[in-house]
Amino acid sequence: MGREFGRMLLVLGAFICVVGAFFFFGGKLPFRLGRLPGDVYYQGKNSSFYFPVVTGLLLSVALTVIFWVIGYFRR
């Protein structure tokens, strides 16, 4: 029990470090998450519409890989 919990805390800590580094260096990256090519943005005279298609796909793939790796090492 203790060894499993320790491993989970290490993985969670590494994940939080990666997310923190992404937010820290996010302004210096050549792309902005949420404003990627392929995201739909329409601004009319009285309204605007935004649908992050590519951002959603990218986040879905990244989270799938992360959870797959966690599941793989959890065995």
PyMOL Python script that loads the backbone (N, CA, C, O; Angstrom):
from pymol import cmd

cmd.read_pdbstr("""\
ATOM      1  N   MET A   1       0.825  -1.200   0.000  1.00  0.00           N
ATOM      2  CA  MET A   1       0.000   0.000   0.000  1.00  0.00           C
ATOM      3  C   MET A   1       0.865   1.258   0.000  1.00  0.00           C
ATOM      4  O   MET A   1       0.616   2.177  -0.781  1.00  0.00           O
ATOM      5  N   GLY A   2       1.868   1.310   0.858  1.00  0.00           N
ATOM      6  CA  GLY A   2       2.711   2.497   0.960  1.00  0.00           C
ATOM      7  C   GLY A   2       3.524   2.738  -0.296  1.00  0.00           C
ATOM      8  O   GLY A   2       3.709   3.881  -0.713  1.00  0.00           O
ATOM      9  N   ARG A   3       4.014   1.651  -0.906  1.00  0.00           N
ATOM     10  CA  ARG A   3       4.824   1.783  -2.114  1.00  0.00           C
ATOM     11  C   ARG A   3       3.983   2.291  -3.290  1.00  0.00           C
ATOM     12  O   ARG A   3       4.442   3.123  -4.073  1.00  0.00           O
ATOM     13  N   GLU A   4       2.760   1.791  -3.408  1.00  0.00           N
ATOM     14  CA  GLU A   4       1.857   2.238  -4.473  1.00  0.00           C
ATOM     15  C   GLU A   4       1.510   3.718  -4.301  1.00  0.00           C
ATOM     16  O   GLU A   4       1.492   4.482  -5.266  1.00  0.00           O
ATOM     17  N   PHE A   5       1.237   4.100  -3.067  1.00  0.00           N
ATOM     18  CA  PHE A   5       0.878   5.490  -2.789  1.00  0.00           C
ATOM     19  C   PHE A   5       2.055   6.419  -3.088  1.00  0.00           C
ATOM     20  O   PHE A   5       1.866   7.506  -3.634  1.00  0.00           O
ATOM     21  N   GLY A   6       3.262   5.996  -2.735  1.00  0.00           N
ATOM     22  CA  GLY A   6       4.452   6.789  -3.028  1.00  0.00           C
ATOM     23  C   GLY A   6       4.681   6.957  -4.517  1.00  0.00           C
ATOM     24  O   GLY A   6       5.037   8.042  -4.978  1.00  0.00           O
ATOM     25  N   ARG A   7       4.478   5.892  -5.266  1.00  0.00           N
ATOM     26  CA  ARG A   7       4.629   5.961  -6.720  1.00  0.00           C
ATOM     27  C   ARG A   7       3.598   6.901  -7.328  1.00  0.00           C
ATOM     28  O   ARG A   7       3.911   7.681  -8.228  1.00  0.00           O
ATOM     29  N   MET A   8       2.356   6.821  -6.827  1.00  0.00           N
ATOM     30  CA  MET A   8       1.305   7.711  -7.327  1.00  0.00           C
ATOM     31  C   MET A   8       1.646   9.169  -7.032  1.00  0.00           C
ATOM     32  O   MET A   8       1.430  10.033  -7.881  1.00  0.00           O
ATOM     33  N   LEU A   9       2.173   9.453  -5.845  1.00  0.00           N
ATOM     34  CA  LEU A   9       2.546  10.828  -5.502  1.00  0.00           C
ATOM     35  C   LEU A   9       3.691  11.333  -6.377  1.00  0.00           C
ATOM     36  O   LEU A   9       3.703  12.503  -6.758  1.00  0.00           O
ATOM     37  N   LEU A  10       4.654  10.465  -6.700  1.00  0.00           N
ATOM     38  CA  LEU A  10       5.740  10.863  -7.591  1.00  0.00           C
ATOM     39  C   LEU A  10       5.230  11.199  -8.987  1.00  0.00           C
ATOM     40  O   LEU A  10       5.640  12.198  -9.578  1.00  0.00           O
ATOM     41  N   VAL A  11       4.345  10.374  -9.508  1.00  0.00           N
ATOM     42  CA  VAL A  11       3.789  10.627 -10.843  1.00  0.00           C
ATOM     43  C   VAL A  11       2.962  11.908 -10.830  1.00  0.00           C
ATOM     44  O   VAL A  11       3.060  12.722 -11.748  1.00  0.00           O
ATOM     45  N   LEU A  12       2.157  12.085  -9.804  1.00  0.00           N
ATOM     46  CA  LEU A  12       1.338  13.298  -9.700  1.00  0.00           C
ATOM     47  C   LEU A  12       2.219  14.534  -9.576  1.00  0.00           C
ATOM     48  O   LEU A  12       1.930  15.563 -10.186  1.00  0.00           O
ATOM     49  N   GLY A  13       3.287  14.445  -8.794  1.00  0.00           N
ATOM     50  CA  GLY A  13       4.209  15.567  -8.655  1.00  0.00           C
ATOM     51  C   GLY A  13       4.903  15.914  -9.957  1.00  0.00           C
ATOM     52  O   GLY A  13       5.069  17.090 -10.283  1.00  0.00           O
ATOM     53  N   ALA A  14       5.311  14.895 -10.706  1.00  0.00           N
ATOM     54  CA  ALA A  14       5.948  15.128 -12.005  1.00  0.00           C
ATOM     55  C   ALA A  14       4.963  15.778 -12.969  1.00  0.00           C
ATOM     56  O   ALA A  14       5.325  16.680 -13.725  1.00  0.00           O
ATOM     57  N   PHE A  15       3.727  15.319 -12.938  1.00  0.00           N
ATOM     58  CA  PHE A  15       2.703  15.897 -13.806  1.00  0.00           C
ATOM     59  C   PHE A  15       2.466  17.363 -13.458  1.00  0.00           C
ATOM     60  O   PHE A  15       2.345  18.196 -14.356  1.00  0.00           O
ATOM     61  N   ILE A  16       2.398  17.688 -12.174  1.00  0.00           N
ATOM     62  CA  ILE A  16       2.191  19.075 -11.752  1.00  0.00           C
ATOM     63  C   ILE A  16       3.387  19.935 -12.156  1.00  0.00           C
ATOM     64  O   ILE A  16       3.206  21.090 -12.540  1.00  0.00           O
ATOM     65  N   CYS A  17       4.602  19.398 -12.077  1.00  0.00           N
ATOM     66  CA  CYS A  17       5.784  20.147 -12.517  1.00  0.00           C
ATOM     67  C   CYS A  17       5.732  20.444 -14.012  1.00  0.00           C
ATOM     68  O   CYS A  17       6.057  21.552 -14.439  1.00  0.00           O
ATOM     69  N   VAL A  18       5.327  19.466 -14.799  1.00  0.00           N
ATOM     70  CA  VAL A  18       5.237  19.669 -16.246  1.00  0.00           C
ATOM     71  C   VAL A  18       4.178  20.715 -16.581  1.00  0.00           C
ATOM     72  O   VAL A  18       4.408  21.584 -17.422  1.00  0.00           O
ATOM     73  N   VAL A  19       3.027  20.637 -15.932  1.00  0.00           N
ATOM     74  CA  VAL A  19       1.969  21.615 -16.172  1.00  0.00           C
ATOM     75  C   VAL A  19       2.426  23.003 -15.734  1.00  0.00           C
ATOM     76  O   VAL A  19       2.168  23.986 -16.428  1.00  0.00           O
ATOM     77  N   GLY A  20       3.098  23.092 -14.593  1.00  0.00           N
ATOM     78  CA  GLY A  20       3.611  24.377 -14.119  1.00  0.00           C
ATOM     79  C   GLY A  20       4.631  24.971 -15.070  1.00  0.00           C
ATOM     80  O   GLY A  20       4.611  26.174 -15.332  1.00  0.00           O
ATOM     81  N   ALA A  21       5.523  24.138 -15.590  1.00  0.00           N
ATOM     82  CA  ALA A  21       6.511  24.618 -16.560  1.00  0.00           C
ATOM     83  C   ALA A  21       5.832  25.088 -17.838  1.00  0.00           C
ATOM     84  O   ALA A  21       6.255  26.071 -18.446  1.00  0.00           O
ATOM     85  N   PHE A  22       4.785  24.389 -18.243  1.00  0.00           N
ATOM     86  CA  PHE A  22       4.053  24.802 -19.440  1.00  0.00           C
ATOM     87  C   PHE A  22       3.430  26.180 -19.243  1.00  0.00           C
ATOM     88  O   PHE A  22       3.492  27.018 -20.143  1.00  0.00           O
ATOM     89  N   PHE A  23       2.833  26.424 -18.082  1.00  0.00           N
ATOM     90  CA  PHE A  23       2.243  27.730 -17.821  1.00  0.00           C
ATOM     91  C   PHE A  23       3.314  28.806 -17.665  1.00  0.00           C
ATOM     92  O   PHE A  23       3.106  29.944 -18.087  1.00  0.00           O
ATOM     93  N   PHE A  24       4.450  28.467 -17.070  1.00  0.00           N
ATOM     94  CA  PHE A  24       5.520  29.431 -16.871  1.00  0.00           C
ATOM     95  C   PHE A  24       6.137  29.867 -18.195  1.00  0.00           C
ATOM     96  O   PHE A  24       6.359  31.056 -18.424  1.00  0.00           O
ATOM     97  N   PHE A  25       6.414  28.896 -19.064  1.00  0.00           N
ATOM     98  CA  PHE A  25       7.038  29.191 -20.352  1.00  0.00           C
ATOM     99  C   PHE A  25       6.023  29.322 -21.481  1.00  0.00           C
ATOM    100  O   PHE A  25       6.415  29.474 -22.638  1.00  0.00           O
ATOM    101  N   GLY A  26       4.739  29.267 -21.178  1.00  0.00           N
ATOM    102  CA  GLY A  26       3.692  29.279 -22.201  1.00  0.00           C
ATOM    103  C   GLY A  26       3.694  30.508 -23.088  1.00  0.00           C
ATOM    104  O   GLY A  26       3.391  30.418 -24.277  1.00  0.00           O
ATOM    105  N   GLY A  27       4.033  31.662 -22.518  1.00  0.00           N
ATOM    106  CA  GLY A  27       4.045  32.884 -23.314  1.00  0.00           C
ATOM    107  C   GLY A  27       5.178  32.932 -24.316  1.00  0.00           C
ATOM    108  O   GLY A  27       5.117  33.693 -25.282  1.00  0.00           O
ATOM    109  N   LYS A  28       6.212  32.132 -24.105  1.00  0.00           N
ATOM    110  CA  LYS A  28       7.373  32.134 -24.995  1.00  0.00           C
ATOM    111  C   LYS A  28       7.283  31.067 -26.086  1.00  0.00           C
ATOM    112  O   LYS A  28       8.135  31.012 -26.973  1.00  0.00           O
ATOM    113  N   LEU A  29       6.261  30.226 -26.021  1.00  0.00           N
ATOM    114  CA  LEU A  29       6.109  29.177 -27.027  1.00  0.00           C
ATOM    115  C   LEU A  29       5.631  29.774 -28.344  1.00  0.00           C
ATOM    116  O   LEU A  29       4.954  30.801 -28.346  1.00  0.00           O
ATOM    117  N   PRO A  30       5.976  29.142 -29.467  1.00  0.00           N
ATOM    118  CA  PRO A  30       5.555  29.692 -30.764  1.00  0.00           C
ATOM    119  C   PRO A  30       4.060  29.517 -31.043  1.00  0.00           C
ATOM    120  O   PRO A  30       3.553  30.082 -32.012  1.00  0.00           O
ATOM    121  N   PHE A  31       3.352  28.758 -30.226  1.00  0.00           N
ATOM    122  CA  PHE A  31       1.915  28.584 -30.409  1.00  0.00           C
ATOM    123  C   PHE A  31       1.213  28.882 -29.095  1.00  0.00           C
ATOM    124  O   PHE A  31       1.802  28.751 -28.022  1.00  0.00           O
ATOM    125  N   ARG A  32      -0.024  29.276 -29.183  1.00  0.00           N
ATOM    126  CA  ARG A  32      -0.836  29.549 -28.003  1.00  0.00           C
ATOM    127  C   ARG A  32      -1.937  28.510 -27.925  1.00  0.00           C
ATOM    128  O   ARG A  32      -2.721  28.359 -28.861  1.00  0.00           O
ATOM    129  N   LEU A  33      -1.999  27.799 -26.820  1.00  0.00           N
ATOM    130  CA  LEU A  33      -3.058  26.818 -26.641  1.00  0.00           C
ATOM    131  C   LEU A  33      -4.384  27.558 -26.581  1.00  0.00           C
ATOM    132  O   LEU A  33      -4.556  28.462 -25.763  1.00  0.00           O
ATOM    133  N   GLY A  34      -5.310  27.185 -27.429  1.00  0.00           N
ATOM    134  CA  GLY A  34      -6.582  27.878 -27.523  1.00  0.00           C
ATOM    135  C   GLY A  34      -6.656  28.787 -28.730  1.00  0.00           C
ATOM    136  O   GLY A  34      -7.732  29.264 -29.090  1.00  0.00           O
ATOM    137  N   ARG A  35      -5.522  29.027 -29.354  1.00  0.00           N
ATOM    138  CA  ARG A  35      -5.488  29.851 -30.568  1.00  0.00           C
ATOM    139  C   ARG A  35      -4.680  29.164 -31.653  1.00  0.00           C
ATOM    140  O   ARG A  35      -3.895  29.801 -32.355  1.00  0.00           O
ATOM    141  N   LEU A  36      -4.872  27.892 -31.781  1.00  0.00           N
ATOM    142  CA  LEU A  36      -4.132  27.121 -32.779  1.00  0.00           C
ATOM    143  C   LEU A  36      -4.798  27.231 -34.143  1.00  0.00           C
ATOM    144  O   LEU A  36      -5.995  27.505 -34.229  1.00  0.00           O
ATOM    145  N   PRO A  37      -4.033  27.021 -35.211  1.00  0.00           N
ATOM    146  CA  PRO A  37      -4.653  26.984 -36.530  1.00  0.00           C
ATOM    147  C   PRO A  37      -5.661  25.832 -36.589  1.00  0.00           C
ATOM    148  O   PRO A  37      -5.344  24.709 -36.197  1.00  0.00           O
ATOM    149  N   GLY A  38      -6.828  26.098 -37.059  1.00  0.00           N
ATOM    150  CA  GLY A  38      -7.882  25.093 -37.103  1.00  0.00           C
ATOM    151  C   GLY A  38      -8.964  25.340 -36.078  1.00  0.00           C
ATOM    152  O   GLY A  38     -10.050  24.769 -36.186  1.00  0.00           O
ATOM    153  N   ASP A  39      -8.700  26.179 -35.081  1.00  0.00           N
ATOM    154  CA  ASP A  39      -9.744  26.571 -34.142  1.00  0.00           C
ATOM    155  C   ASP A  39     -10.666  27.566 -34.851  1.00  0.00           C
ATOM    156  O   ASP A  39     -10.208  28.475 -35.543  1.00  0.00           O
ATOM    157  N   VAL A  40     -11.954  27.378 -34.666  1.00  0.00           N
ATOM    158  CA  VAL A  40     -12.941  28.202 -35.354  1.00  0.00           C
ATOM    159  C   VAL A  40     -13.250  29.432 -34.509  1.00  0.00           C
ATOM    160  O   VAL A  40     -13.635  29.319 -33.345  1.00  0.00           O
ATOM    161  N   TYR A  41     -13.077  30.604 -35.108  1.00  0.00           N
ATOM    162  CA  TYR A  41     -13.400  31.855 -34.425  1.00  0.00           C
ATOM    163  C   TYR A  41     -14.116  32.767 -35.411  1.00  0.00           C
ATOM    164  O   TYR A  41     -13.602  33.064 -36.489  1.00  0.00           O
ATOM    165  N   TYR A  42     -15.279  33.195 -35.034  1.00  0.00           N
ATOM    166  CA  TYR A  42     -16.058  34.104 -35.879  1.00  0.00           C
ATOM    167  C   TYR A  42     -16.478  35.295 -35.035  1.00  0.00           C
ATOM    168  O   TYR A  42     -17.041  35.132 -33.953  1.00  0.00           O
ATOM    169  N   GLN A  43     -16.206  36.485 -35.530  1.00  0.00           N
ATOM    170  CA  GLN A  43     -16.629  37.690 -34.829  1.00  0.00           C
ATOM    171  C   GLN A  43     -17.508  38.509 -35.758  1.00  0.00           C
ATOM    172  O   GLN A  43     -17.065  39.035 -36.779  1.00  0.00           O
ATOM    173  N   GLY A  44     -18.759  38.594 -35.366  1.00  0.00           N
ATOM    174  CA  GLY A  44     -19.714  39.386 -36.127  1.00  0.00           C
ATOM    175  C   GLY A  44     -19.809  40.791 -35.572  1.00  0.00           C
ATOM    176  O   GLY A  44     -18.987  41.218 -34.761  1.00  0.00           O
ATOM    177  N   LYS A  45     -20.826  41.497 -36.024  1.00  0.00           N
ATOM    178  CA  LYS A  45     -20.998  42.878 -35.577  1.00  0.00           C
ATOM    179  C   LYS A  45     -21.430  42.932 -34.112  1.00  0.00           C
ATOM    180  O   LYS A  45     -20.944  43.775 -33.357  1.00  0.00           O
ATOM    181  N   ASN A  46     -22.328  42.053 -33.708  1.00  0.00           N
ATOM    182  CA  ASN A  46     -22.856  42.087 -32.347  1.00  0.00           C
ATOM    183  C   ASN A  46     -22.554  40.832 -31.530  1.00  0.00           C
ATOM    184  O   ASN A  46     -22.967  40.736 -30.375  1.00  0.00           O
ATOM    185  N   SER A  47     -21.858  39.895 -32.098  1.00  0.00           N
ATOM    186  CA  SER A  47     -21.600  38.656 -31.367  1.00  0.00           C
ATOM    187  C   SER A  47     -20.306  38.019 -31.857  1.00  0.00           C
ATOM    188  O   SER A  47     -19.743  38.409 -32.879  1.00  0.00           O
ATOM    189  N   SER A  48     -19.859  37.037 -31.103  1.00  0.00           N
ATOM    190  CA  SER A  48     -18.679  36.279 -31.519  1.00  0.00           C
ATOM    191  C   SER A  48     -18.891  34.819 -31.146  1.00  0.00           C
ATOM    192  O   SER A  48     -19.650  34.495 -30.233  1.00  0.00           O
ATOM    193  N   PHE A  49     -18.204  33.949 -31.873  1.00  0.00           N
ATOM    194  CA  PHE A  49     -18.321  32.515 -31.657  1.00  0.00           C
ATOM    195  C   PHE A  49     -16.922  31.913 -31.727  1.00  0.00           C
ATOM    196  O   PHE A  49     -16.154  32.205 -32.643  1.00  0.00           O
ATOM    197  N   TYR A  50     -16.600  31.071 -30.748  1.00  0.00           N
ATOM    198  CA  TYR A  50     -15.292  30.429 -30.703  1.00  0.00           C
ATOM    199  C   TYR A  50     -15.479  28.951 -30.415  1.00  0.00           C
ATOM    200  O   TYR A  50     -16.156  28.588 -29.453  1.00  0.00           O
ATOM    201  N   PHE A  51     -14.889  28.094 -31.237  1.00  0.00           N
ATOM    202  CA  PHE A  51     -14.958  26.651 -31.030  1.00  0.00           C
ATOM    203  C   PHE A  51     -13.556  26.079 -31.232  1.00  0.00           C
ATOM    204  O   PHE A  51     -13.078  26.025 -32.365  1.00  0.00           O
ATOM    205  N   PRO A  52     -12.885  25.651 -30.156  1.00  0.00           N
ATOM    206  CA  PRO A  52     -11.492  25.191 -30.256  1.00  0.00           C
ATOM    207  C   PRO A  52     -11.369  23.742 -30.729  1.00  0.00           C
ATOM    208  O   PRO A  52     -11.162  22.845 -29.912  1.00  0.00           O
ATOM    209  N   VAL A  53     -11.491  23.508 -32.001  1.00  0.00           N
ATOM    210  CA  VAL A  53     -11.465  22.162 -32.568  1.00  0.00           C
ATOM    211  C   VAL A  53     -10.096  21.515 -32.375  1.00  0.00           C
ATOM    212  O   VAL A  53      -9.994  20.443 -31.778  1.00  0.00           O
ATOM    213  N   VAL A  54      -9.061  22.151 -32.870  1.00  0.00           N
ATOM    214  CA  VAL A  54      -7.715  21.577 -32.826  1.00  0.00           C
ATOM    215  C   VAL A  54      -7.188  21.537 -31.393  1.00  0.00           C
ATOM    216  O   VAL A  54      -6.517  20.578 -31.012  1.00  0.00           O
ATOM    217  N   THR A  55      -7.478  22.550 -30.606  1.00  0.00           N
ATOM    218  CA  THR A  55      -7.057  22.548 -29.210  1.00  0.00           C
ATOM    219  C   THR A  55      -7.693  21.391 -28.458  1.00  0.00           C
ATOM    220  O   THR A  55      -7.026  20.736 -27.657  1.00  0.00           O
ATOM    221  N   GLY A  56      -8.955  21.133 -28.699  1.00  0.00           N
ATOM    222  CA  GLY A  56      -9.635  20.008 -28.060  1.00  0.00           C
ATOM    223  C   GLY A  56      -9.040  18.672 -28.466  1.00  0.00           C
ATOM    224  O   GLY A  56      -8.864  17.786 -27.629  1.00  0.00           O
ATOM    225  N   LEU A  57      -8.729  18.524 -29.749  1.00  0.00           N
ATOM    226  CA  LEU A  57      -8.103  17.278 -30.218  1.00  0.00           C
ATOM    227  C   LEU A  57      -6.719  17.086 -29.610  1.00  0.00           C
ATOM    228  O   LEU A  57      -6.365  15.980 -29.201  1.00  0.00           O
ATOM    229  N   LEU A  58      -5.938  18.162 -29.551  1.00  0.00           N
ATOM    230  CA  LEU A  58      -4.602  18.079 -28.988  1.00  0.00           C
ATOM    231  C   LEU A  58      -4.643  17.726 -27.504  1.00  0.00           C
ATOM    232  O   LEU A  58      -3.865  16.887 -27.050  1.00  0.00           O
ATOM    233  N   LEU A  59      -5.527  18.346 -26.753  1.00  0.00           N
ATOM    234  CA  LEU A  59      -5.666  18.020 -25.334  1.00  0.00           C
ATOM    235  C   LEU A  59      -6.153  16.594 -25.135  1.00  0.00           C
ATOM    236  O   LEU A  59      -5.716  15.917 -24.205  1.00  0.00           O
ATOM    237  N   SER A  60      -7.049  16.130 -25.991  1.00  0.00           N
ATOM    238  CA  SER A  60      -7.550  14.773 -25.892  1.00  0.00           C
ATOM    239  C   SER A  60      -6.438  13.756 -26.114  1.00  0.00           C
ATOM    240  O   SER A  60      -6.334  12.778 -25.374  1.00  0.00           O
ATOM    241  N   VAL A  61      -5.615  13.979 -27.117  1.00  0.00           N
ATOM    242  CA  VAL A  61      -4.505  13.064 -27.393  1.00  0.00           C
ATOM    243  C   VAL A  61      -3.492  13.101 -26.245  1.00  0.00           C
ATOM    244  O   VAL A  61      -3.009  12.054 -25.815  1.00  0.00           O
ATOM    245  N   ALA A  62      -3.170  14.287 -25.750  1.00  0.00           N
ATOM    246  CA  ALA A  62      -2.199  14.403 -24.661  1.00  0.00           C
ATOM    247  C   ALA A  62      -2.700  13.711 -23.397  1.00  0.00           C
ATOM    248  O   ALA A  62      -1.945  12.986 -22.749  1.00  0.00           O
ATOM    249  N   LEU A  63      -3.957  13.924 -23.042  1.00  0.00           N
ATOM    250  CA  LEU A  63      -4.500  13.278 -21.848  1.00  0.00           C
ATOM    251  C   LEU A  63      -4.607  11.762 -22.022  1.00  0.00           C
ATOM    252  O   LEU A  63      -4.409  11.014 -21.064  1.00  0.00           O
ATOM    253  N   THR A  64      -4.917  11.308 -23.229  1.00  0.00           N
ATOM    254  CA  THR A  64      -4.968   9.875 -23.492  1.00  0.00           C
ATOM    255  C   THR A  64      -3.598   9.243 -23.286  1.00  0.00           C
ATOM    256  O   THR A  64      -3.490   8.185 -22.665  1.00  0.00           O
ATOM    257  N   VAL A  65      -2.564   9.876 -23.796  1.00  0.00           N
ATOM    258  CA  VAL A  65      -1.207   9.350 -23.632  1.00  0.00           C
ATOM    259  C   VAL A  65      -0.798   9.358 -22.162  1.00  0.00           C
ATOM    260  O   VAL A  65      -0.211   8.392 -21.675  1.00  0.00           O
ATOM    261  N   ILE A  66      -1.105  10.441 -21.457  1.00  0.00           N
ATOM    262  CA  ILE A  66      -0.741  10.534 -20.035  1.00  0.00           C
ATOM    263  C   ILE A  66      -1.422   9.437 -19.235  1.00  0.00           C
ATOM    264  O   ILE A  66      -0.771   8.756 -18.443  1.00  0.00           O
ATOM    265  N   PHE A  67      -2.718   9.256 -19.428  1.00  0.00           N
ATOM    266  CA  PHE A  67      -3.428   8.231 -18.672  1.00  0.00           C
ATOM    267  C   PHE A  67      -3.021   6.820 -19.093  1.00  0.00           C
ATOM    268  O   PHE A  67      -3.057   5.901 -18.275  1.00  0.00           O
ATOM    269  N   TRP A  68      -2.634   6.635 -20.354  1.00  0.00           N
ATOM    270  CA  TRP A  68      -2.145   5.330 -20.788  1.00  0.00           C
ATOM    271  C   TRP A  68      -0.826   5.008 -20.094  1.00  0.00           C
ATOM    272  O   TRP A  68      -0.622   3.881 -19.644  1.00  0.00           O
ATOM    273  N   VAL A  69       0.074   5.994 -20.004  1.00  0.00           N
ATOM    274  CA  VAL A  69       1.359   5.786 -19.336  1.00  0.00           C
ATOM    275  C   VAL A  69       1.147   5.494 -17.855  1.00  0.00           C
ATOM    276  O   VAL A  69       1.790   4.602 -17.301  1.00  0.00           O
ATOM    277  N   ILE A  70       0.261   6.229 -17.219  1.00  0.00           N
ATOM    278  CA  ILE A  70      -0.038   5.978 -15.805  1.00  0.00           C
ATOM    279  C   ILE A  70      -0.590   4.568 -15.630  1.00  0.00           C
ATOM    280  O   ILE A  70      -0.175   3.856 -14.716  1.00  0.00           O
ATOM    281  N   GLY A  71      -1.505   4.159 -16.481  1.00  0.00           N
ATOM    282  CA  GLY A  71      -2.062   2.815 -16.407  1.00  0.00           C
ATOM    283  C   GLY A  71      -1.033   1.730 -16.685  1.00  0.00           C
ATOM    284  O   GLY A  71      -1.090   0.647 -16.103  1.00  0.00           O
ATOM    285  N   TYR A  72      -0.091   2.023 -17.578  1.00  0.00           N
ATOM    286  CA  TYR A  72       0.939   1.046 -17.929  1.00  0.00           C
ATOM    287  C   TYR A  72       1.876   0.794 -16.741  1.00  0.00           C
ATOM    288  O   TYR A  72       2.223  -0.352 -16.454  1.00  0.00           O
ATOM    289  N   PHE A  73       2.281   1.865 -16.054  1.00  0.00           N
ATOM    290  CA  PHE A  73       3.191   1.721 -14.927  1.00  0.00           C
ATOM    291  C   PHE A  73       2.485   1.324 -13.644  1.00  0.00           C
ATOM    292  O   PHE A  73       3.139   0.983 -12.658  1.00  0.00           O
ATOM    293  N   ARG A  74       1.188   1.361 -13.643  1.00  0.00           N
ATOM    294  CA  ARG A  74       0.431   1.021 -12.447  1.00  0.00           C
ATOM    295  C   ARG A  74       0.297  -0.491 -12.249  1.00  0.00           C
ATOM    296  O   ARG A  74      -0.017  -0.952 -11.152  1.00  0.00           O
ATOM    297  N   ARG A  75       0.533  -1.249 -13.301  1.00  0.00           N
ATOM    298  CA  ARG A  75       0.406  -2.704 -13.237  1.00  0.00           C
ATOM    299  C   ARG A  75       1.360  -3.326 -12.288  1.00  0.00           C
ATOM    300  O   ARG A  75       1.366  -4.547 -12.131  1.00  0.00           O
TER     301      ARG A  75
END
""", "prot")
cmd.dss("prot")
cmd.show_as("cartoon", "prot")
cmd.util.cbc("prot")
cmd.orient("prot")
